[in-house]
Amino acid sequence: MSMKKQALSDELLDNVTGGTVIPRPSENGETLKSFADRINASASRNVTPQNLILWNNLPATTDPNAPLPAGTVLKVFF
């Protein structure tokens, strides 16, 4: 049996169930954009603010540059 790797588009990846979900706390004064940048730097990922909005069921109109409330814990899929 041949096992070929195939990259999934963001649209297909959004429909994948399973994987690892890691709750990650935000730092004081952090925004969705700076949170995503921190996750990407520490884990060589490509997490976007839009991913975080989707994964955490935030309103689509959420401003990625607005400060997060203190103690916010966001789900990150790996």
MMTF fields as JSON, N, C-alpha, C and O atoms, coordinates in Angstrom:
{
  "mmtfVersion": "1.0.0",
  "mmtfProducer": "UNKNOWN",
  "numBonds": 311,
  "numAtoms": 312,
  "numGroups": 78,
  "numChains": 1,
  "numModels": 1,
  "chainsPerModel": [1],
  "groupsPerChain": [78],
  "chainIdList": ["A"],
  "bondAtomList": [4, 2, 8, 6, 12, 10, 16, 14, 20, 18, 24, 22, 28, 26, 32, 30, 36, 34, 40, 38, 44, 42, 48, 46, 52, 50, 56, 54, 60, 58, 64, 62, 68, 66, 72, 70, 76, 74, 80, 78, 84, 82, 88, 86, 92, 90, 96, 94, 100, 98, 104, 102, 108, 106, 112, 110, 116, 114, 120, 118, 124, 122, 128, 126, 132, 130, 136, 134, 140, 138, 144, 142, 148, 146, 152, 150, 156, 154, 160, 158, 164, 162, 168, 166, 172, 170, 176, 174, 180, 178, 184, 182, 188, 186, 192, 190, 196, 194, 200, 198, 204, 202, 208, 206, 212, 210, 216, 214, 220, 218, 224, 222, 228, 226, 232, 230, 236, 234, 240, 238, 244, 242, 248, 246, 252, 250, 256, 254, 260, 258, 264, 262, 268, 266, 272, 270, 276, 274, 280, 278, 284, 282, 288, 286, 292, 290, 296, 294, 300, 298, 304, 302, 308, 306],
  "bondOrderList": [1, 1, 1, 1, 1, 1, 1, 1, 1, 1, 1, 1, 1, 1, 1, 1, 1, 1, 1, 1, 1, 1, 1, 1, 1, 1, 1, 1, 1, 1, 1, 1, 1, 1, 1, 1, 1, 1, 1, 1, 1, 1, 1, 1, 1, 1, 1, 1, 1, 1, 1, 1, 1, 1, 1, 1, 1, 1, 1, 1, 1, 1, 1, 1, 1, 1, 1, 1, 1, 1, 1, 1, 1, 1, 1, 1, 1],
  "groupList": [{"groupName": "MET", "atomNameList": ["N", "CA", "C", "O"], "elementList": ["N", "C", "C", "O"], "formalChargeList": [0, 0, 0, 0], "bondAtomList": [1, 0, 2, 1, 3, 2], "bondOrderList": [1, 1, 2], "singleLetterCode": "M", "chemCompType": "L-PEPTIDE LINKING"}, {"groupName": "SER", "atomNameList": ["N", "CA", "C", "O"], "elementList": ["N", "C", "C", "O"], "formalChargeList": [0, 0, 0, 0], "bondAtomList": [1, 0, 2, 1, 3, 2], "bondOrderList": [1, 1, 2], "singleLetterCode": "S", "chemCompType": "L-PEPTIDE LINKING"}, {"groupName": "LYS", "atomNameList": ["N", "CA", "C", "O"], "elementList": ["N", "C", "C", "O"], "formalChargeList": [0, 0, 0, 0], "bondAtomList": [1, 0, 2, 1, 3, 2], "bondOrderList": [1, 1, 2], "singleLetterCode": "K", "chemCompType": "L-PEPTIDE LINKING"}, {"groupName": "GLN", "atomNameList": ["N", "CA", "C", "O"], "elementList": ["N", "C", "C", "O"], "formalChargeList": [0, 0, 0, 0], "bondAtomList": [1, 0, 2, 1, 3, 2], "bondOrderList": [1, 1, 2], "singleLetterCode": "Q", "chemCompType": "L-PEPTIDE LINKING"}, {"groupName": "ALA", "atomNameList": ["N", "CA", "C", "O"], "elementList": ["N", "C", "C", "O"], "formalChargeList": [0, 0, 0, 0], "bondAtomList": [1, 0, 2, 1, 3, 2], "bondOrderList": [1, 1, 2], "singleLetterCode": "A", "chemCompType": "L-PEPTIDE LINKING"}, {"groupName": "LEU", "atomNameList": ["N", "CA", "C", "O"], "elementList": ["N", "C", "C", "O"], "formalChargeList": [0, 0, 0, 0], "bondAtomList": [1, 0, 2, 1, 3, 2], "bondOrderList": [1, 1, 2], "singleLetterCode": "L", "chemCompType": "L-PEPTIDE LINKING"}, {"groupName": "ASP", "atomNameList": ["N", "CA", "C", "O"], "elementList": ["N", "C", "C", "O"], "formalChargeList": [0, 0, 0, 0], "bondAtomList": [1, 0, 2, 1, 3, 2], "bondOrderList": [1, 1, 2], "singleLetterCode": "D", "chemCompType": "L-PEPTIDE LINKING"}, {"groupName": "GLU", "atomNameList": ["N", "CA", "C", "O"], "elementList": ["N", "C", "C", "O"], "formalChargeList": [0, 0, 0, 0], "bondAtomList": [1, 0, 2, 1, 3, 2], "bondOrderList": [1, 1, 2], "singleLetterCode": "E", "chemCompType": "L-PEPTIDE LINKING"}, {"groupName": "ASN", "atomNameList": ["N", "CA", "C", "O"], "elementList": ["N", "C", "C", "O"], "formalChargeList": [0, 0, 0, 0], "bondAtomList": [1, 0, 2, 1, 3, 2], "bondOrderList": [1, 1, 2], "singleLetterCode": "N", "chemCompType": "L-PEPTIDE LINKING"}, {"groupName": "VAL", "atomNameList": ["N", "CA", "C", "O"], "elementList": ["N", "C", "C", "O"], "formalChargeList": [0, 0, 0, 0], "bondAtomList": [1, 0, 2, 1, 3, 2], "bondOrderList": [1, 1, 2], "singleLetterCode": "V", "chemCompType": "L-PEPTIDE LINKING"}, {"groupName": "THR", "atomNameList": ["N", "CA", "C", "O"], "elementList": ["N", "C", "C", "O"], "formalChargeList": [0, 0, 0, 0], "bondAtomList": [1, 0, 2, 1, 3, 2], "bondOrderList": [1, 1, 2], "singleLetterCode": "T", "chemCompType": "L-PEPTIDE LINKING"}, {"groupName": "GLY", "atomNameList": ["N", "CA", "C", "O"], "elementList": ["N", "C", "C", "O"], "formalChargeList": [0, 0, 0, 0], "bondAtomList": [1, 0, 2, 1, 3, 2], "bondOrderList": [1, 1, 2], "singleLetterCode": "G", "chemCompType": "PEPTIDE LINKING"}, {"groupName": "ILE", "atomNameList": ["N", "CA", "C", "O"], "elementList": ["N", "C", "C", "O"], "formalChargeList": [0, 0, 0, 0], "bondAtomList": [1, 0, 2, 1, 3, 2], "bondOrderList": [1, 1, 2], "singleLetterCode": "I", "chemCompType": "L-PEPTIDE LINKING"}, {"groupName": "PRO", "atomNameList": ["N", "CA", "C", "O"], "elementList": ["N", "C", "C", "O"], "formalChargeList": [0, 0, 0, 0], "bondAtomList": [1, 0, 2, 1, 3, 2], "bondOrderList": [1, 1, 2], "singleLetterCode": "P", "chemCompType": "L-PEPTIDE LINKING"}, {"groupName": "ARG", "atomNameList": ["N", "CA", "C", "O"], "elementList": ["N", "C", "C", "O"], "formalChargeList": [0, 0, 0, 0], "bondAtomList": [1, 0, 2, 1, 3, 2], "bondOrderList": [1, 1, 2], "singleLetterCode": "R", "chemCompType": "L-PEPTIDE LINKING"}, {"groupName": "PHE", "atomNameList": ["N", "CA", "C", "O"], "elementList": ["N", "C", "C", "O"], "formalChargeList": [0, 0, 0, 0], "bondAtomList": [1, 0, 2, 1, 3, 2], "bondOrderList": [1, 1, 2], "singleLetterCode": "F", "chemCompType": "L-PEPTIDE LINKING"}, {"groupName": "TRP", "atomNameList": ["N", "CA", "C", "O"], "elementList": ["N", "C", "C", "O"], "formalChargeList": [0, 0, 0, 0], "bondAtomList": [1, 0, 2, 1, 3, 2], "bondOrderList": [1, 1, 2], "singleLetterCode": "W", "chemCompType": "L-PEPTIDE LINKING"}],
  "groupTypeList": [0, 1, 0, 2, 2, 3, 4, 5, 1, 6, 7, 5, 5, 6, 8, 9, 10, 11, 11, 10, 9, 12, 13, 14, 13, 1, 7, 8, 11, 7, 10, 5, 2, 1, 15, 4, 6, 14, 12, 8, 4, 1, 4, 1, 14, 8, 9, 10, 13, 3, 8, 5, 12, 5, 16, 8, 8, 5, 13, 4, 10, 10, 6, 13, 8, 4, 13, 5, 13, 4, 11, 10, 9, 5, 2, 9, 15, 15],
  "groupIdList": [1, 2, 3, 4, 5, 6, 7, 8, 9, 10, 11, 12, 13, 14, 15, 16, 17, 18, 19, 20, 21, 22, 23, 24, 25, 26, 27, 28, 29, 30, 31, 32, 33, 34, 35, 36, 37, 38, 39, 40, 41, 42, 43, 44, 45, 46, 47, 48, 49, 50, 51, 52, 53, 54, 55, 56, 57, 58, 59, 60, 61, 62, 63, 64, 65, 66, 67, 68, 69, 70, 71, 72, 73, 74, 75, 76, 77, 78],
  "secStructList": [7, 7, 7, 7, 7, 7, 7, 7, 7, 2, 2, 2, 2, 6, 6, 7, 7, 7, 1, 7, 3, 3, 3, 3, 3, 7, 7, 6, 6, 7, 5, 2, 2, 2, 2, 2, 2, 2, 2, 2, 2, 2, 2, 6, 7, 7, 7, 7, 2, 2, 2, 2, 2, 2, 2, 6, 6, 7, 7, 6, 6, 7, 7, 6, 6, 1, 5, 7, 7, 6, 6, 7, 3, 3, 3, 3, 3, 7],
  "xCoordList": [0.848, 0.0, 0.891, 1.831, 0.595, 1.376, 0.759, -0.452, 1.608, 1.148, 1.781, 2.983, 0.983, 1.483, 1.047, -0.089, 1.968, 1.627, 0.96, 1.34, -0.035, -0.705, -0.955, -1.53, -0.531, -0.799, -2.272, -2.834, -2.891, -4.298, -4.409, -3.649, -5.357, -5.62, -6.242, -6.73, -6.228, -6.841, -8.31, -8.813, -9.002, -10.423, -10.641, -11.538, -9.822, -9.94, -9.503, -10.12, -8.445, -7.931, -8.954, -9.033, -9.738, -10.767, -11.821, -12.507, -11.966, -12.964, -12.419, -13.163, -11.13, -10.514, -10.874, -10.786, -11.278, -11.544, -10.403, -9.708, -10.227, -9.138, -7.927, -8.041, -6.773, -5.571, -5.397, -6.139, -4.44, -4.147, -4.564, -4.181, -5.346, -5.756, -5.026, -5.111, -4.312, -3.576, -4.093, -3.991, -4.658, -5.064, -3.804, -2.928, -3.717, -2.549, -3.022, -3.879, -2.488, -2.877, -2.208, -1.073, -2.939, -2.361, -1.543, -1.722, -0.649, 0.15, -0.523, -1.321, -0.201, -0.804, -0.637, 0.478, -1.75, -1.728, -1.609, -1.484, -1.646, -1.479, -2.747, -3.852, -2.574, -3.677, -3.701, -2.781, -4.732, -4.746, -3.554, -2.955, -3.214, -2.072, -0.766, 0.021, -0.52, 0.742, 0.763, 1.827, -0.405, -0.507, -0.108, 0.689, -0.67, -0.342, 1.144, 1.788, 1.683, 3.116, 3.966, 4.964, 3.581, 4.331, 4.265, 5.28, 3.077, 2.914, 3.768, 4.447, 3.729, 4.495, 5.992, 6.708, 6.469, 7.9, 8.368, 9.482, 7.515, 7.926, 7.737, 8.375, 6.873, 6.553, 6.676, 6.214, 7.276, 7.416, 6.087, 6.014, 5.061, 3.723, 3.324, 4.09, 2.129, 1.574, 0.165, -0.79, 0.049, -1.238, -1.548, -0.689, -2.77, -3.195, -4.249, -4.873, -4.448, -5.545, -6.886, -7.751, -7.058, -8.314, -8.486, -9.603, -7.386, -7.458, -7.954, -8.846, -7.367, -7.724, -9.19, -9.866, -9.673, -11.08, -11.974, -12.951, -11.633, -12.416, -12.347, -13.382, -11.142, -10.948, -11.588, -11.952, -11.725, -12.235, -13.649, -14.135, -14.301, -15.691, -15.895, -16.899, -14.941, -15.058, -15.86, -15.891, -16.507, -17.253, -16.327, -15.174, -16.832, -16.04, -15.561, -14.584, -16.233, -15.873, -14.822, -14.513, -14.271, -13.265, -12.056, -11.521, -11.633, -10.466, -9.193, -8.958, -8.359, -7.143, -6.097, -5.12, -6.295, -5.345, -5.838, -5.163, -7.029, -7.563, -6.931, -6.738, -6.607, -6.04, -7.006, -8.211, -6.461, -7.269, -7.502, -6.64, -8.655, -8.874, -7.827, -7.361, -7.473, -6.479, -6.926, -8.101, -5.978, -6.256, -6.943, -7.412, -7.019, -7.66, -6.876, -5.66, -7.585, -6.963, -7.568, -8.786, -6.71, -7.154, -6.778, -5.716, -7.656, -7.351, -6.504, -6.799, -5.446, -4.568, -4.493, -4.189, -4.761, -4.702, -3.32, -2.769, -2.768, -1.455, -1.605, -0.625],
  "yCoordList": [-1.18, 0.0, 1.239, 1.336, 2.168, 3.399, 4.478, 4.697, 5.147, 6.247, 7.528, 7.742, 8.368, 9.631, 10.758, 10.788, 11.692, 12.882, 13.875, 14.012, 14.561, 15.576, 16.775, 16.636, 17.943, 19.169, 19.516, 19.428, 19.911, 20.294, 21.806, 22.519, 22.286, 23.717, 24.121, 23.268, 25.409, 25.892, 25.502, 25.167, 25.544, 25.207, 23.735, 23.423, 22.845, 21.424, 21.182, 20.397, 21.855, 21.667, 22.095, 21.491, 23.13, 23.583, 22.514, 22.554, 21.549, 20.497, 19.215, 18.253, 19.199, 18.017, 17.973, 18.98, 16.803, 16.637, 15.842, 15.097, 16.006, 15.313, 16.21, 17.427, 15.628, 16.419, 16.758, 16.272, 17.57, 17.95, 19.394, 20.286, 19.614, 20.952, 21.286, 20.553, 22.396, 22.799, 24.156, 25.131, 24.237, 25.545, 26.35, 25.86, 27.563, 28.412, 29.74, 30.389, 30.162, 31.458, 32.608, 32.502, 33.691, 34.895, 35.626, 35.435, 36.461, 37.287, 38.646, 39.039, 39.359, 40.652, 41.609, 41.822, 42.188, 43.156, 42.558, 43.292, 41.249, 40.581, 40.713, 40.83, 40.692, 40.693, 39.327, 38.529, 39.056, 37.801, 37.738, 36.679, 38.876, 38.911, 38.615, 37.793, 39.264, 39.028, 37.629, 37.019, 37.113, 35.752, 34.759, 33.852, 34.939, 34.048, 34.142, 33.126, 35.342, 35.519, 34.779, 34.154, 34.844, 34.152, 32.639, 31.955, 32.111, 30.671, 30.235, 29.21, 31.013, 30.672, 30.67, 29.802, 31.622, 31.717, 30.557, 30.059, 30.124, 29.08, 27.669, 26.732, 27.504, 26.149, 25.986, 24.982, 26.933, 26.866, 26.496, 25.557, 27.235, 26.995, 28.135, 29.078, 28.05, 29.119, 29.432, 29.398, 29.737, 30.075, 31.536, 32.408, 31.789, 33.151, 33.604, 32.773, 34.91, 35.378, 34.794, 34.519, 34.605, 34.028, 32.586, 32.176, 31.804, 30.456, 30.52, 29.769, 31.428, 31.547, 31.933, 31.438, 32.817, 33.22, 32.005, 31.786, 31.223, 30.039, 28.983, 28.495, 28.627, 27.567, 27.877, 26.965, 29.166, 29.552, 30.11, 30.7, 29.92, 30.351, 31.816, 32.182, 32.653, 34.091, 34.687, 34.117, 35.824, 36.449, 36.758, 37.147, 36.584, 36.826, 38.271, 38.568, 39.163, 40.583, 40.933, 42.109, 39.932, 40.18, 40.883, 40.446, 41.968, 42.733, 42.026, 41.918, 41.538, 40.818, 41.695, 41.183, 43.025, 43.94, 44.51, 45.333, 44.062, 44.532, 43.728, 42.519, 44.386, 43.647, 42.579, 42.81, 41.408, 40.324, 40.604, 41.183, 40.2, 40.346, 39.553, 38.504, 40.063, 39.381, 37.96, 37.71, 37.028, 35.632, 34.849, 33.739, 35.384, 34.672, 33.414, 33.46, 32.29, 31.031, 30.675, 30.553, 30.509, 30.194, 28.77, 28.277, 28.112, 26.784, 26.94, 27.754, 26.144, 26.133, 24.695, 23.793, 24.466, 23.125, 22.872, 23.709, 21.716, 21.31, 19.986, 19.452],
  "zCoordList": [0.0, 0.0, 0.0, 0.789, -0.873, -0.985, -0.108, -0.127, 0.659, 1.507, 0.987, 1.146, 0.373, -0.149, 0.768, 1.242, 1.013, 1.765, 0.834, -0.329, 1.36, 0.576, 1.473, 2.552, 1.038, 1.778, 1.627, 0.536, 2.736, 2.711, 2.659, 3.314, 1.878, 1.856, 3.188, 3.93, 3.494, 4.73, 4.805, 5.878, 3.664, 3.651, 4.042, 4.825, 3.495, 3.847, 5.29, 6.009, 5.702, 7.054, 8.097, 9.167, 7.801, 8.73, 8.976, 9.997, 8.052, 8.19, 8.812, 9.006, 9.124, 9.732, 11.208, 11.911, 11.668, 13.099, 13.707, 13.017, 14.978, 15.658, 15.75, 15.607, 15.985, 16.167, 17.639, 18.493, 17.916, 19.282, 19.503, 18.745, 20.541, 20.927, 22.215, 23.201, 22.195, 23.381, 23.828, 23.083, 25.056, 25.56, 25.902, 26.615, 25.401, 25.639, 26.211, 25.612, 27.355, 27.924, 27.177, 26.712, 27.082, 26.474, 27.534, 28.737, 27.046, 27.942, 28.08, 27.229, 29.148, 29.428, 28.247, 27.77, 27.776, 26.691, 25.3, 24.319, 25.203, 23.913, 23.066, 23.597, 21.751, 20.79, 20.102, 20.281, 19.329, 18.571, 17.625, 17.44, 17.027, 16.107, 16.833, 16.363, 17.963, 18.675, 19.295, 19.402, 19.706, 20.229, 19.13, 19.365, 17.928, 16.804, 16.466, 16.207, 16.468, 16.188, 17.212, 16.852, 18.485, 19.549, 19.364, 19.496, 19.061, 18.84, 17.646, 17.705, 16.571, 15.368, 15.642, 15.144, 16.419, 16.712, 17.589, 17.422, 18.528, 19.469, 18.918, 19.397, 17.924, 17.465, 15.952, 15.409, 15.269, 13.801, 13.14, 12.347, 13.474, 12.938, 12.016, 11.817, 11.456, 10.641, 11.115, 10.338, 12.406, 13.004, 12.662, 12.795, 12.227, 11.904, 12.915, 13.576, 13.035, 13.881, 13.44, 14.272, 12.119, 11.614, 12.102, 12.417, 12.169, 12.738, 14.172, 14.566, 14.953, 16.367, 16.541, 17.442, 15.678, 15.722, 15.468, 16.182, 14.451, 14.1, 15.199, 15.652, 15.631, 16.618, 17.97, 18.713, 18.285, 19.598, 19.54, 20.505, 18.405, 18.22, 18.57, 19.181, 18.18, 18.397, 17.248, 16.157, 17.476, 16.383, 15.197, 15.388, 13.999, 12.792, 12.721, 12.033, 13.42, 13.406, 14.461, 14.651, 15.148, 16.182, 15.574, 14.555, 16.202, 15.737, 16.188, 17.392, 15.261, 15.642, 16.318, 16.865, 16.286, 16.901, 18.233, 18.85, 18.675, 19.954, 21.089, 20.956, 22.204, 23.341, 23.845, 23.939, 24.167, 24.739, 26.221, 26.88, 26.752, 28.18, 28.973, 28.528, 30.136, 30.982, 31.268, 31.537, 31.208, 31.532, 30.436, 30.686, 29.233, 28.13, 27.775, 27.588, 27.686, 27.268, 25.922, 25.791, 24.921, 23.571, 23.188, 23.568, 22.434, 21.904, 20.653, 19.778, 20.587, 19.417, 18.923, 19.704, 17.654, 17.066, 16.495, 15.781, 16.812, 16.293, 15.565, 15.046]
}
